[in-house]
C-alpha cells in the first residue's frame, strides 16, 4: 500500500497536507497526491490556507517546487497572483471579499500550468471554499497548510490530514523524529472516555466561555471567553473540578498552570480540536478534544535546501519508531520521492 492507496481507502473527500516547517516537502506531497489521484480518474480540488505555490519562497528566498494542478482539476486562489496561469484556468466564481492579493476566485484548470495558491487562513472561510470546490465537482480536495496556518487540519475544514516533516526542520535526525512524534501524539487526542463528560463538553463549548465541569457533573461557566491572558485567573476558580472546557486557543501557559493549580490529579483540559492546542511538549495534564483529527500518514523529505540530507530508509525508520513509541500504534510514514515507506511499525517494517 502506498500513500495514494491509503488516501483512497480512507474515503476522505477533503485532506489537509500540513508541513511542520518550511521546505519539508509539503508541496511535493501535494503535487504527488494530485497527479496520482488524477491518474486514477479522480477530479482534484486544490486550495491553500494562506499562500503557497510561489516559485521562490517568500521567507527564505530559495527556489520552491511548483504546484501544477492536473488538467480538469478545480483551484481556488487570489486573482492578484494568477499571472500567466490565468490563461489556463476557466474562472467560474469570484468571491466578494477582497484580501491582500485581491478577490478569491474559483476556476477549472483547462491546461496544466504552475499555479500559486492563495486562500483564507480562518477555518470558517477555508471550510466554505472546500465545500465550494466539492460542489463544483471535485472528488477530493487537497488543502495546503502549515503549523502556523493550522486551520487546514481542523475537522471543521477537512476530513483527514497528512503531516509533512523533513531535514529542514532540524540538523539532528533524532530531534526531527521526536518533534514529529510529539505532534502526532498531540493530533491523536480523542474525546473523553465518558459519554456523559463528552456530552457536557459539547454543551460547554457551545456556551463560548471557559467552563468547568464539576464533580457533580454540573457545568460552571466563567466570565472568560478565552484563556489567553487569563490563565491564572481562570484556574484560581478550578476548585475540585474534574475538567475545564476551553473554546478557541489553549495556550502552553494555561496547560502548564493547569498542572500546578488544580487539586485533582485526573483533571482534564478539553479543547475543540488539536489544532487549537499550542504545546511543544507533553504538558503533564490530561488532554481531550471534542473533534478528533483523522491523521492518515506522515511524509518525510530527507533533503534540506541547506545541504543537510539523510538516507531515506534511515529517516523513515527513525521517524516511524519515534511515532510508534509516542502513540503506541503505527502511523504510516512515506517518502514519496524515493518510495521508502513504513506501514507496519518497527517490528516488521515494510520498505518500498
Beta strands, then each sheet from edge to edge (+ up, - down):
strand 1: 14-19
strand 2: 44-48
strand 3: 51-52
strand 4: 74-78
strand 5: 89-99
strand 6: 102-109
strand 7: 117-118
strand 8: 140-146
strand 9: 160-166
strand 10: 211-213
strand 11: 219-221
strand 12: 243-246
strand 13: 268-271
strand 14: 286-289
strand 15: 295-301
strand 16: 333-334
strand 17: 341-342
sheet 1: 5+ 6- 4+ 2+ 8+ 1+ 9+ 15+ 16+ 17-
sheet 2: 3+ 7-
sheet 3: 11+ 10- 12+ 13+ 14+
end
